[in-house]
Amino acid sequence: MAGGDEGEVMDALVRDANVRVRAHRLDAEELAVIDARAAEALAPRAAIVVMTLDSRRMPVDALSAEVTILEEGEPASMPATRSALIWATDETEPAPEVLQTGVTPANTLLGIGYLLTAGTPLIFGSLAAMASGRSFSPFPDRRLVSVSAPDREYERLAPIATALDRALPICVRAMGAVLRCEGALLTDPRMSSGALRITIRATAQRVSRRGEPLEEACVATRAYTLPWARLDRDVATTVLHEDVPLP
């Protein structure tokens, strides 16, 4: 991606990849398919907009996009994560669980020491414990960690958000350039017009003269702003350059 202006390079790449974006706000019927209570629960706080990005494969190692909905030039959307969906449906997010774990740096070093000494400390430690009547722990270091609550707690306290989280699309990148990527955003339900800010990122992995991959990678980005007249209508367009009006 060297030897030229990054913007010009990205414009050419996006044009050749025939990058297309589609935005669709889920209506009450579509939400009801996921959960009969979803439309009513979401109505006061958020609307769900599903974004779809299509492109052809290109001779780069990765081609990805980040989409933001803008209102009066300011960001007006957020990724529809599970926590965000729980807020949007006004449900309760389960408190994280605190667990005790022995996976610590100190115990890792102990494990390496046991391997290097053929387990001799384990043998003597066990014998000493038996003689003294005390317990022996080969990995005594412990720490507390916070983990997400189990799925059953999410299903109990936030059933609507959990159903939405499972049903909404998640972007899974294919090998090389992304051919199709879908994702969901939350936006203000009262918003009726705005714009899409699409940041395209292209990555090319540098290789040595022998063809071996190096740690360095060449990354170029380009942002495109597309006006969106109505958020309740499907939109499809080819991204060619900045500020291309939609048909």
Buried (B, 14 or more C-beta within 10 A) or exposed (E): BEEEEBBEBBBEBBEEBEBBBBBBBBEEEBBBEBBEBBBBBBEEEBBBBBBBBBBEEBEBBBBBBBBBBBBEEEEBBBEBBBBBBBBBBBBEBBEEEEEEEBEBEEBEEBEEEBEEEEBEEBEEBEEEEEEEEEEBEBBEBEEEEEEBBEEEBBBEBBBBBBBBBEBBBEBEEEEEBBBEBBBBBBBBBEBEEBBBBBEBBBBBEEEEEEEEEEEEEBEBBBEBBBBBEEBEEEBEBEBEEEEBEBE
